[in-house]
Amino acid sequence: MKLSKEQVDLLKSLSTDYHHGLRSNTDHNGYDDESEYNMIPPPINCPNWACILLPCINHIPSMKLYKAIKPTEAEVRKNSRWIIYDAVSIGKGDIIRLGDGDIVPADVVVLNLGMDFVTLPDYGDDEDEDDNKEMEGREKVKQLLIEELVVDSSNVNGYTKPQTVTVDEDTGMIPTTELYAGSVILQGDCIAVVTKTGQETLLASLMKKGDWPPKRQVMGDGDDGEATIALVEQSEVI
């Protein structure tokens, strides 16, 4: 398995390093502005004192769902080591690792399946492939084919059909795949790079538009193989 050119270009655009993590000169630690943290405001954003005086606010369905999908921590690559960080402290360009049961802490792009790093090709102007290396890579892919990543994003976008990511046997790569903050890893492991945090995430965007909690669900597959989306009537949820 190896990274695609699109993945390598994405890492460069974010000024991050696949193996070592976000470079120190672009580190986001020490934020002064609260809006720069990886914080998604709750659907009912009231002062703490109001929640204390009116505890029923925390039992409203949208608030209960928000708390259920709110991540608390993330495993982040820093200075060539894996470190557990508070989810609010991660930022764009961070390399993170996700496993079974983890809540995706921000919008990310999957780089590879499994908990270990894979081949980082040098995509220069001369892109001639070495046949022996290519065959070697395909042998590794055959072993990786038993791995797959299964992600539940239903509490974010309403798609009830889990998202599945597998390695392409011919290319030895995975398709460019974005996972959204608040989604849950049902099966498998992966290494990913953070692309959007806090109020830039899909979840925050849906909340701002009043489209969350989600009202759409994927009911099944159409005849053409594409997912069929149907609107599901729900009672009004605050």
Accessible surface in RSA format (square Angstrom, percent):
REM  Atomic radii and reference values for relative SASA: ProtOr
REM  Chains: A
REM  Algorithm: Lee & Richards
REM  Probe-radius: 1.40
REM  Slices: 20
REM RES _ NUM      All-atoms   Total-Side   Main-Chain    Non-polar    All polar
REM                ABS   REL    ABS   REL    ABS   REL    ABS   REL    ABS   REL
RES MET A   1    10.67   5.5   0.27   0.2  10.39  24.7   1.52   1.3   9.15  12.1
RES LYS A   2    37.47  18.3  36.82  22.6   0.65   1.5  21.18  19.1  16.29  17.3
RES LEU A   3     0.00   0.0   0.00   0.0   0.00   0.0   0.00   0.0   0.00   0.0
RES SER A   4     9.88   8.3   9.88  13.2   0.00   0.0   8.83  18.8   1.04   1.5
RES LYS A   5    86.71  42.3  84.41  51.8   2.30   5.5  53.49  48.1  33.22  35.4
RES GLU A   6   111.74  64.1 103.28  78.1   8.45  20.1  50.74  98.1  61.00  49.8
RES GLN A   7     2.24   1.3   1.18   0.9   1.06   2.5   2.01   4.3   0.24   0.2
RES VAL A   8    12.29   8.1  12.18  11.0   0.12   0.3  12.18  10.6   0.12   0.3
RES ASP A   9    60.68  42.5  55.97  55.7   4.71  11.1  27.20  64.0  33.49  33.4
RES LEU A  10    45.24  25.2  40.49  29.0   4.75  11.9  44.88  31.5   0.36   1.0
RES LEU A  11     7.89   4.4   7.89   5.6   0.00   0.0   7.89   5.5   0.00   0.0
RES LYS A  12   134.45  65.6 117.87  72.3  16.58  39.5  79.44  71.5  55.01  58.6
RES SER A  13    86.24  72.9  46.02  61.4  40.22  92.7  52.85 112.5  33.39  46.8
RES LEU A  14    36.82  20.5  24.48  17.5  12.35  31.0  28.68  20.1   8.15  21.9
RES SER A  15    40.91  34.6  40.28  53.8   0.63   1.5   7.99  17.0  32.92  46.1
RES THR A  16     4.83   3.4   0.00   0.0   4.83  11.5   0.00   0.0   4.83   7.3
RES ASP A  17    40.70  28.5  37.97  37.8   2.72   6.4   5.86  13.8  34.84  34.7
RES TYR A  18     4.10   1.9   0.46   0.3   3.64   9.5   0.46   0.3   3.64   4.5
RES HIS A  19    63.70  34.8  63.56  44.2   0.14   0.4  39.55  40.8  24.15  28.1
RES HIS A  20    97.75  53.4  96.39  67.0   1.36   3.5  68.07  70.2  29.68  34.5
RES GLY A  21     1.33   1.6   0.00   N/A   1.33   1.6   0.00   0.0   1.33   3.0
RES LEU A  22    12.89   7.2   2.91   2.1   9.98  25.1   2.91   2.0   9.98  26.9
RES ARG A  23   121.33  50.9 114.67  58.5   6.66  15.9  41.35  56.5  79.98  48.5
RES SER A  24    98.57  83.3  75.44 100.7  23.13  53.3  44.89  95.6  53.68  75.2
RES ASN A  25   130.50  90.0  90.00  87.0  40.49  97.5  46.57 112.1  83.93  81.1
RES THR A  26    59.40  42.2  39.10  39.6  20.30  48.4  47.15  63.3  12.26  18.5
RES ASP A  27    54.00  37.8  30.06  29.9  23.94  56.6  13.36  31.4  40.64  40.5
RES HIS A  28    18.55  10.1  11.05   7.7   7.51  19.2  16.51  17.0   2.04   2.4
RES ASN A  29    82.35  56.8  55.21  53.3  27.15  65.4  34.24  82.4  48.11  46.5
RES GLY A  30    67.47  83.2   0.00   N/A  67.47  83.2  40.16 110.2  27.31  61.2
RES TYR A  31    50.26  23.5  34.64  19.7  15.61  40.6  23.81  17.9  26.45  32.6
RES ASP A  32   146.64 102.7 109.90 109.4  36.74  86.9  39.27  92.4 107.38 107.1
RES ASP A  33    73.17  51.3  66.61  66.3   6.56  15.5  24.47  57.6  48.70  48.6
RES GLU A  34   122.52  70.3 115.39  87.3   7.13  17.0  35.25  68.2  87.27  71.3
RES SER A  35    70.18  59.3  44.80  59.8  25.38  58.5  40.33  85.9  29.85  41.8
RES GLU A  36    88.26  50.7  75.68  57.3  12.58  29.9  31.14  60.2  57.12  46.6
RES TYR A  37    70.01  32.7  67.62  38.5   2.39   6.2  37.12  27.9  32.89  40.5
RES ASN A  38     9.54   6.6   2.53   2.4   7.01  16.9   0.01   0.0   9.53   9.2
RES MET A  39    84.67  43.8  78.11  51.7   6.56  15.6  72.95  62.0  11.73  15.5
RES ILE A  40    23.67  13.5  15.19  11.3   8.48  20.4  15.39  11.1   8.27  22.5
RES PRO A  41    46.12  33.6  39.05  35.6   7.07  25.7  45.01  37.2   1.10   6.9
RES PRO A  42    35.85  26.1  29.87  27.2   5.98  21.7  29.87  24.7   5.98  37.1
RES PRO A  43    43.10  31.4   8.29   7.6  34.81 126.5  13.38  11.0  29.72 184.7
RES ILE A  44    39.84  22.7  35.66  26.6   4.18  10.1  39.10  28.2   0.74   2.0
RES ASN A  45   110.21  76.0  75.79  73.2  34.42  82.9  18.26  44.0  91.94  88.9
RES CYS A  46    31.05  23.5  14.33  16.0  16.72  39.3  17.25  43.7  13.79  14.9
RES PRO A  47    71.41  52.0  58.18  53.0  13.23  48.1  70.60  58.3   0.81   5.0
RES ASN A  48   126.41  87.2 119.89 115.9   6.52  15.7  27.55  66.3  98.86  95.6
RES TRP A  49   161.38  64.8 158.29  76.6   3.10   7.3 143.44  76.5  17.94  29.1
RES ALA A  50    10.13   9.3   9.87  15.2   0.26   0.6  10.13  14.3   0.00   0.0
RES CYS A  51    26.23  19.8  23.63  26.4   2.59   6.1  11.94  30.2  14.29  15.4
RES ILE A  52   133.68  76.1 114.99  85.7  18.69  45.1 120.94  87.1  12.74  34.6
RES LEU A  53   125.14  69.7 102.69  73.5  22.45  56.4 105.61  74.2  19.53  52.6
RES LEU A  54    98.08  54.6  97.35  69.6   0.73   1.8  98.08  68.9   0.00   0.0
RES PRO A  55    77.02  56.1  76.73  69.9   0.29   1.1  76.73  63.4   0.29   1.8
RES CYS A  56    82.02  62.0  77.02  85.9   5.00  11.8  41.52 105.2  40.50  43.7
RES ILE A  57    21.94  12.5  21.93  16.3   0.02   0.0  21.94  15.8   0.00   0.0
RES ASN A  58    39.33  27.1  35.10  33.9   4.22  10.2   8.40  20.2  30.93  29.9
RES HIS A  59   128.15  70.0 115.05  80.0  13.10  33.5  77.39  79.8  50.76  59.1
RES ILE A  60    39.39  22.4  37.04  27.6   2.35   5.7  39.30  28.3   0.09   0.3
RES PRO A  61    86.68  63.2  78.63  71.7   8.05  29.3  82.69  68.3   3.99  24.8
RES SER A  62     0.00   0.0   0.00   0.0   0.00   0.0   0.00   0.0   0.00   0.0
RES MET A  63     8.27   4.3   8.27   5.5   0.00   0.0   8.27   7.0   0.00   0.0
RES LYS A  64   119.17  58.1 110.11  67.6   9.06  21.6  57.49  51.7  61.68  65.7
RES LEU A  65    41.43  23.1  37.16  26.6   4.26  10.7  40.78  28.6   0.65   1.7
RES TYR A  66    16.95   7.9  16.95   9.6   0.00   0.0  11.15   8.4   5.80   7.1
RES LYS A  67   109.50  53.4  92.29  56.6  17.22  41.0  64.76  58.3  44.75  47.7
RES ALA A  68    67.84  62.4  39.28  60.6  28.55  65.0  50.96  71.8  16.87  44.7
RES ILE A  69     3.72   2.1   3.15   2.3   0.57   1.4   3.20   2.3   0.52   1.4
RES LYS A  70   107.64  52.5  97.67  59.9   9.97  23.7  50.68  45.6  56.97  60.7
RES PRO A  71    24.83  18.1  16.89  15.4   7.95  28.9  18.62  15.4   6.21  38.6
RES THR A  72   109.74  78.1  93.21  94.5  16.53  39.4  76.05 102.2  33.69  50.9
RES GLU A  73   101.21  58.1  89.47  67.7  11.74  28.0  19.20  37.1  82.01  67.0
RES ALA A  74     7.31   6.7   0.32   0.5   6.99  15.9   7.31  10.3   0.00   0.0
RES GLU A  75    40.01  23.0  36.19  27.4   3.82   9.1   7.14  13.8  32.87  26.8
RES VAL A  76     0.00   0.0   0.00   0.0   0.00   0.0   0.00   0.0   0.00   0.0
RES ARG A  77    32.63  13.7  32.63  16.6   0.00   0.0   0.00   0.0  32.63  19.8
RES LYS A  78    10.27   5.0  10.23   6.3   0.04   0.1  10.27   9.2   0.00   0.0
RES ASN A  79   126.00  86.9 105.17 101.6  20.83  50.1  32.36  77.9  93.64  90.5
RES SER A  80    49.21  41.6  36.97  49.3  12.24  28.2  26.73  56.9  22.48  31.5
RES ARG A  81   164.89  69.2 161.53  82.3   3.36   8.0  50.71  69.3 114.19  69.2
RES TRP A  82    54.53  21.9  25.91  12.5  28.62  67.2  21.33  11.4  33.20  53.9
RES ILE A  83    61.11  34.8  57.05  42.5   4.06   9.8  61.11  44.0   0.00   0.0
RES ILE A  84   104.56  59.5  81.98  61.1  22.58  54.4  81.98  59.0  22.58  61.3
RES TYR A  85    43.79  20.4  39.31  22.4   4.48  11.7  25.05  18.8  18.73  23.1
RES ASP A  86    92.88  65.1  86.89  86.5   5.99  14.2   9.81  23.1  83.06  82.8
RES ALA A  87     3.04   2.8   2.58   4.0   0.46   1.0   2.58   3.6   0.46   1.2
RES VAL A  88    54.64  36.0  54.57  49.4   0.07   0.2  54.57  47.4   0.07   0.2
RES SER A  89    30.80  26.0  28.25  37.7   2.55   5.9  10.70  22.8  20.11  28.2
RES ILE A  90     0.46   0.3   0.00   0.0   0.46   1.1   0.00   0.0   0.46   1.2
RES GLY A  91     1.57   1.9   0.00   N/A   1.57   1.9   1.57   4.3   0.00   0.0
RES LYS A  92    95.52  46.6  84.22  51.7  11.30  26.9  43.11  38.8  52.41  55.8
RES GLY A  93     0.02   0.0   0.00   N/A   0.02   0.0   0.02   0.1   0.00   0.0
RES ASP A  94     0.02   0.0   0.02   0.0   0.00   0.0   0.00   0.0   0.02   0.0
RES ILE A  95     0.00   0.0   0.00   0.0   0.00   0.0   0.00   0.0   0.00   0.0
RES ILE A  96     0.00   0.0   0.00   0.0   0.00   0.0   0.00   0.0   0.00   0.0
RES ARG A  97    41.71  17.5  38.68  19.7   3.03   7.2   0.10   0.1  41.61  25.2
RES LEU A  98     4.74   2.6   4.48   3.2   0.26   0.6   4.74   3.3   0.00   0.0
RES GLY A  99     8.99  11.1   0.00   N/A   8.99  11.1   8.25  22.7   0.73   1.6
RES ASP A 100    98.23  68.8  73.44  73.1  24.79  58.6  30.12  70.9  68.10  67.9
RES GLY A 101    54.13  66.8   0.00   N/A  54.13  66.8  31.52  86.5  22.61  50.6
RES ASP A 102    56.22  39.4  52.85  52.6   3.37   8.0   9.58  22.5  46.64  46.5
RES ILE A 103    42.45  24.2  34.93  26.0   7.52  18.1  34.93  25.2   7.52  20.4
RES VAL A 104     0.00   0.0   0.00   0.0   0.00   0.0   0.00   0.0   0.00   0.0
RES PRO A 105     2.37   1.7   0.43   0.4   1.94   7.0   0.43   0.4   1.94  12.0
RES ALA A 106     0.00   0.0   0.00   0.0   0.00   0.0   0.00   0.0   0.00   0.0
RES ASP A 107     1.38   1.0   1.38   1.4   0.00   0.0   0.00   0.0   1.38   1.4
RES VAL A 108     0.00   0.0   0.00   0.0   0.00   0.0   0.00   0.0   0.00   0.0
RES VAL A 109    15.00   9.9  15.00  13.6   0.00   0.0  15.00  13.0   0.00   0.0
RES VAL A 110     0.00   0.0   0.00   0.0   0.00   0.0   0.00   0.0   0.00   0.0
RES LEU A 111     0.15   0.1   0.00   0.0   0.15   0.4   0.00   0.0   0.15   0.4
RES ASN A 112     0.00   0.0   0.00   0.0   0.00   0.0   0.00   0.0   0.00   0.0
RES LEU A 113     4.11   2.3   1.53   1.1   2.57   6.5   1.53   1.1   2.57   6.9
RES GLY A 114    12.33  15.2   0.00   N/A  12.33  15.2  11.99  32.9   0.34   0.8
RES MET A 115    69.65  36.1  63.57  42.1   6.08  14.5  63.57  54.0   6.08   8.1
RES ASP A 116   110.57  77.5 105.68 105.2   4.89  11.6  32.91  77.4  77.67  77.5
RES PHE A 117    53.72  26.9  29.61  18.3  24.11  62.7  29.78  18.1  23.94  68.5
RES VAL A 118    26.85  17.7  13.30  12.0  13.55  32.7  22.60  19.6   4.25  11.5
RES THR A 119    75.10  53.4  64.31  65.2  10.79  25.7  49.66  66.7  25.44  38.5
RES LEU A 120    74.75  41.6  49.36  35.3  25.39  63.8  49.36  34.7  25.39  68.3
RES PRO A 121    28.25  20.6  16.11  14.7  12.14  44.1  23.45  19.4   4.80  29.8
RES ASP A 122   136.44  95.6 107.93 107.4  28.51  67.4  41.53  97.7  94.92  94.7
RES TYR A 123    44.32  20.7  25.66  14.6  18.66  48.6  25.86  19.4  18.46  22.8
RES GLY A 124    33.59  41.4   0.00   N/A  33.59  41.4  29.69  81.5   3.91   8.7
RES ASP A 125   161.16 112.9 122.06 121.5  39.10  92.5  43.99 103.5 117.17 116.9
RES ASP A 126   111.65  78.2  87.72  87.3  23.93  56.6  43.28 101.9  68.37  68.2
RES GLU A 127    91.38  52.5  68.26  51.6  23.12  55.0  32.97  63.8  58.42  47.7
RES ASP A 128   130.91  91.7 100.19  99.7  30.72  72.6  35.00  82.4  95.91  95.6
RES GLU A 129   113.46  65.1  86.48  65.4  26.98  64.2  43.79  84.7  69.67  56.9
RES ASP A 130    70.23  49.2  59.20  58.9  11.03  26.1  20.96  49.3  49.28  49.1
RES ASP A 131   111.02  77.8 105.03 104.5   5.98  14.2  29.90  70.4  81.12  80.9
RES ASN A 132   115.18  79.4 109.57 105.9   5.61  13.5  25.89  62.3  89.29  86.3
RES LYS A 133   152.98  74.6 144.97  89.0   8.00  19.1  88.47  79.6  64.51  68.7
RES GLU A 134    41.19  23.6  36.85  27.9   4.33  10.3  24.66  47.7  16.53  13.5
RES MET A 135   131.94  68.3 129.65  85.8   2.29   5.5 102.06  86.8  29.88  39.6
RES GLU A 136   106.95  61.4 101.61  76.9   5.35  12.7  34.71  67.1  72.24  59.0
RES GLY A 137    24.66  30.4   0.00   N/A  24.66  30.4  24.43  67.0   0.23   0.5
RES ARG A 138   109.21  45.9 108.63  55.4   0.58   1.4  26.68  36.5  82.52  50.0
RES GLU A 139    97.60  56.0  96.00  72.6   1.61   3.8  41.81  80.9  55.79  45.6
RES LYS A 140   104.82  51.1 104.10  63.9   0.71   1.7  61.50  55.4  43.32  46.1
RES VAL A 141     0.51   0.3   0.51   0.5   0.00   0.0   0.51   0.4   0.00   0.0
RES LYS A 142   111.77  54.5  98.81  60.6  12.95  30.8  56.23  50.6  55.54  59.2
RES GLN A 143   133.07  74.4 122.08  89.2  10.99  26.2  43.65  92.9  89.42  67.8
RES LEU A 144    34.07  19.0  34.06  24.4   0.01   0.0  34.07  23.9   0.00   0.0
RES LEU A 145    66.61  37.1  46.62  33.4  19.98  50.2  46.79  32.9  19.82  53.3
RES ILE A 146   154.73  88.1 119.82  89.3  34.92  84.2 127.97  92.2  26.76  72.6
RES GLU A 147    64.30  36.9  59.34  44.9   4.96  11.8  29.58  57.2  34.72  28.3
RES GLU A 148    60.48  34.7  54.98  41.6   5.50  13.1   9.48  18.3  50.99  41.6
RES LEU A 149     0.15   0.1   0.11   0.1   0.04   0.1   0.15   0.1   0.00   0.0
RES VAL A 150    20.62  13.6  20.62  18.7   0.00   0.0  20.62  17.9   0.00   0.0
RES VAL A 151     0.41   0.3   0.41   0.4   0.00   0.0   0.41   0.4   0.00   0.0
RES ASP A 152    37.02  25.9  34.53  34.4   2.49   5.9   3.85   9.1  33.18  33.1
RES SER A 153     7.53   6.4   6.77   9.0   0.76   1.7   1.00   2.1   6.53   9.1
RES SER A 154    27.61  23.3  23.46  31.3   4.15   9.6  11.43  24.3  16.18  22.7
RES ASN A 155    53.95  37.2  52.75  51.0   1.20   2.9   2.72   6.6  51.23  49.5
RES VAL A 156     0.08   0.1   0.08   0.1   0.00   0.0   0.08   0.1   0.00   0.0
RES ASN A 157    26.28  18.1  19.45  18.8   6.83  16.4  13.26  31.9  13.02  12.6
RES GLY A 158     2.93   3.6   0.00   N/A   2.93   3.6   2.93   8.0   0.00   0.0
RES TYR A 159    68.09  31.8  67.71  38.5   0.38   1.0  47.15  35.4  20.94  25.8
RES THR A 160    62.62  44.5  45.06  45.7  17.56  41.9  36.36  48.8  26.26  39.7
RES LYS A 161   100.68  49.1  87.77  53.9  12.90  30.7  70.66  63.6  30.02  32.0
RES PRO A 162    58.85  42.9  49.33  45.0   9.53  34.6  50.17  41.4   8.68  53.9
RES GLN A 163    55.50  31.0  48.61  35.5   6.89  16.4  30.51  64.9  24.98  18.9
RES THR A 164    76.11  54.1  45.08  45.7  31.03  73.9  28.46  38.2  47.65  72.0
RES VAL A 165     2.78   1.8   1.70   1.5   1.08   2.6   2.78   2.4   0.00   0.0
RES THR A 166    58.46  41.6  53.89  54.6   4.57  10.9  23.26  31.2  35.20  53.2
RES VAL A 167     5.46   3.6   0.00   0.0   5.46  13.2   0.00   0.0   5.46  14.8
RES ASP A 168    65.19  45.7  56.28  56.0   8.91  21.1  19.53  46.0  45.66  45.5
RES GLU A 169    86.74  49.8  80.76  61.1   5.98  14.2  23.20  44.9  63.54  51.9
RES ASP A 170   100.60  70.5  95.97  95.5   4.64  11.0  22.28  52.4  78.32  78.1
RES THR A 171    64.38  45.8  56.99  57.8   7.39  17.6  59.57  80.0   4.81   7.3
RES GLY A 172     5.57   6.9   0.00   N/A   5.57   6.9   5.53  15.2   0.04   0.1
RES MET A 173    39.39  20.4  38.80  25.7   0.59   1.4  27.26  23.2  12.12  16.1
RES ILE A 174     6.27   3.6   0.49   0.4   5.78  13.9   1.77   1.3   4.50  12.2
RES PRO A 175    83.27  60.7  70.19  64.0  13.08  47.5  82.52  68.1   0.75   4.7
RES THR A 176    93.58  66.6  62.98  63.8  30.60  72.9  52.96  71.1  40.62  61.4
RES THR A 177    12.01   8.5   9.03   9.2   2.98   7.1   7.77  10.4   4.23   6.4
RES GLU A 178    56.28  32.3  47.93  36.3   8.35  19.9  15.18  29.4  41.10  33.6
RES LEU A 179     0.53   0.3   0.01   0.0   0.52   1.3   0.53   0.4   0.00   0.0
RES TYR A 180    54.99  25.7  54.64  31.1   0.35   0.9  17.35  13.0  37.64  46.4
RES ALA A 181     0.64   0.6   0.64   1.0   0.00   0.0   0.64   0.9   0.00   0.0
RES GLY A 182     1.44   1.8   0.00   N/A   1.44   1.8   0.28   0.8   1.16   2.6
RES SER A 183     1.03   0.9   0.59   0.8   0.43   1.0   0.46   1.0   0.57   0.8
RES VAL A 184    38.18  25.1  38.18  34.6   0.00   0.0  38.18  33.2   0.00   0.0
RES ILE A 185     0.90   0.5   0.00   0.0   0.90   2.2   0.00   0.0   0.90   2.4
RES LEU A 186    89.39  49.8  63.54  45.5  25.85  65.0  66.28  46.5  23.11  62.2
RES GLN A 187    87.34  48.8  87.05  63.6   0.29   0.7  27.64  58.8  59.70  45.3
RES GLY A 188    17.41  21.5   0.00   N/A  17.41  21.5  15.74  43.2   1.67   3.7
RES ASP A 189    49.54  34.7  44.89  44.7   4.65  11.0   0.03   0.1  49.51  49.4
RES CYS A 190     0.00   0.0   0.00   0.0   0.00   0.0   0.00   0.0   0.00   0.0
RES ILE A 191     0.00   0.0   0.00   0.0   0.00   0.0   0.00   0.0   0.00   0.0
RES ALA A 192     0.00   0.0   0.00   0.0   0.00   0.0   0.00   0.0   0.00   0.0
RES VAL A 193     0.00   0.0   0.00   0.0   0.00   0.0   0.00   0.0   0.00   0.0
RES VAL A 194     0.00   0.0   0.00   0.0   0.00   0.0   0.00   0.0   0.00   0.0
RES THR A 195    22.82  16.2  15.91  16.1   6.91  16.5  15.21  20.4   7.61  11.5
RES LYS A 196    91.47  44.6  91.47  56.1   0.00   0.0  40.92  36.8  50.55  53.8
RES THR A 197    17.06  12.1  14.70  14.9   2.36   5.6   0.14   0.2  16.92  25.6
RES GLY A 198     1.48   1.8   0.00   N/A   1.48   1.8   1.48   4.1   0.00   0.0
RES GLN A 199    77.96  43.6  68.15  49.8   9.81  23.4  16.21  34.5  61.76  46.8
RES GLU A 200    94.91  54.5  75.80  57.3  19.12  45.5  46.37  89.7  48.54  39.6
RES THR A 201     0.00   0.0   0.00   0.0   0.00   0.0   0.00   0.0   0.00   0.0
RES LEU A 202    51.41  28.6  47.05  33.7   4.36  11.0  50.92  35.8   0.48   1.3
RES LEU A 203     5.39   3.0   5.39   3.9   0.00   0.0   5.39   3.8   0.00   0.0
RES ALA A 204     2.37   2.2   0.95   1.5   1.42   3.2   1.90   2.7   0.47   1.2
RES SER A 205    34.14  28.9  32.11  42.8   2.03   4.7  18.89  40.2  15.25  21.4
RES LEU A 206    29.32  16.3  29.32  21.0   0.00   0.0  29.32  20.6   0.00   0.0
RES MET A 207    31.42  16.3  13.25   8.8  18.16  43.2  13.28  11.3  18.14  24.0
RES LYS A 208   139.44  68.0  99.10  60.8  40.34  96.0  78.11  70.3  61.33  65.3
RES LYS A 209   146.75  71.6 112.22  68.9  34.53  82.2  71.89  64.7  74.86  79.7
RES GLY A 210    49.63  61.2   0.00   N/A  49.63  61.2  31.39  86.1  18.24  40.9
RES ASP A 211    73.55  51.5  65.87  65.6   7.68  18.2  16.47  38.8  57.08  56.9
RES TRP A 212    15.30   6.1   0.00   0.0  15.30  35.9   0.02   0.0  15.28  24.8
RES PRO A 213    15.52  11.3  14.45  13.2   1.06   3.9  14.45  11.9   1.06   6.6
RES PRO A 214    18.99  13.8  12.15  11.1   6.84  24.9  13.82  11.4   5.17  32.1
RES LYS A 215    81.58  39.8  77.85  47.8   3.73   8.9  61.40  55.3  20.18  21.5
RES ARG A 216   105.60  44.3 104.86  53.5   0.74   1.8  24.38  33.3  81.22  49.2
RES GLN A 217    53.14  29.7  53.14  38.8   0.00   0.0   3.01   6.4  50.14  38.0
RES VAL A 218     6.90   4.5   3.02   2.7   3.89   9.4   3.02   2.6   3.89  10.5
RES MET A 219   122.78  63.6  87.45  57.9  35.34  84.1  89.07  75.7  33.71  44.7
RES GLY A 220    30.54  37.7   0.00   N/A  30.54  37.7  30.20  82.9   0.34   0.8
RES ASP A 221    86.90  60.9  52.53  52.3  34.37  81.3  19.74  46.5  67.16  67.0
RES GLY A 222    24.52  30.2   0.00   N/A  24.52  30.2  16.92  46.4   7.60  17.0
RES ASP A 223   163.81 114.7 121.49 120.9  42.32 100.1  44.24 104.1 119.57 119.3
RES ASP A 224   110.49  77.4  73.17  72.8  37.32  88.3  51.63 121.5  58.86  58.7
RES GLY A 225    58.40  72.0   0.00   N/A  58.40  72.0  32.75  89.9  25.64  57.4
RES GLU A 226   119.55  68.6 113.84  86.1   5.71  13.6  39.22  75.9  80.33  65.6
RES ALA A 227    55.49  51.0  30.33  46.8  25.16  57.2  30.33  42.7  25.16  66.7
RES THR A 228    67.07  47.7  62.46  63.3   4.61  11.0  58.63  78.8   8.43  12.8
RES ILE A 229    72.84  41.5  44.24  33.0  28.60  68.9  44.24  31.9  28.60  77.6
RES ALA A 230    38.15  35.1  32.83  50.7   5.32  12.1  38.15  53.7   0.00   0.0
RES LEU A 231   142.14  79.2 113.49  81.2  28.65  72.0 113.54  79.7  28.61  77.0
RES VAL A 232    45.93  30.2  38.13  34.5   7.80  18.8  41.36  35.9   4.57  12.4
RES GLU A 233   167.67  96.3 143.76 108.8  23.91  56.9  69.58 134.6  98.09  80.1
RES GLN A 234    77.14  43.1  44.95  32.8  32.20  76.7  25.16  53.6  51.98  39.4
RES SER A 235    93.11  78.7  73.42  98.0  19.69  45.4  55.69 118.6  37.41  52.4
RES GLU A 236   149.13  85.6 119.73  90.6  29.40  70.0  58.86 113.9  90.26  73.7
RES VAL A 237    40.20  26.5  25.92  23.5  14.28  34.4  28.55  24.8  11.65  31.6
RES ILE A 238   125.11  71.2 105.05  78.3  20.06  48.3 123.30  88.8   1.80   4.9
END  Absolute sums over single chains surface
CHAIN  1 A    13368.1      10866.6       2501.5       7010.9       6357.2
END  Absolute sums over all chains
TOTAL         13368.1      10866.6       2501.5       7010.9       6357.2
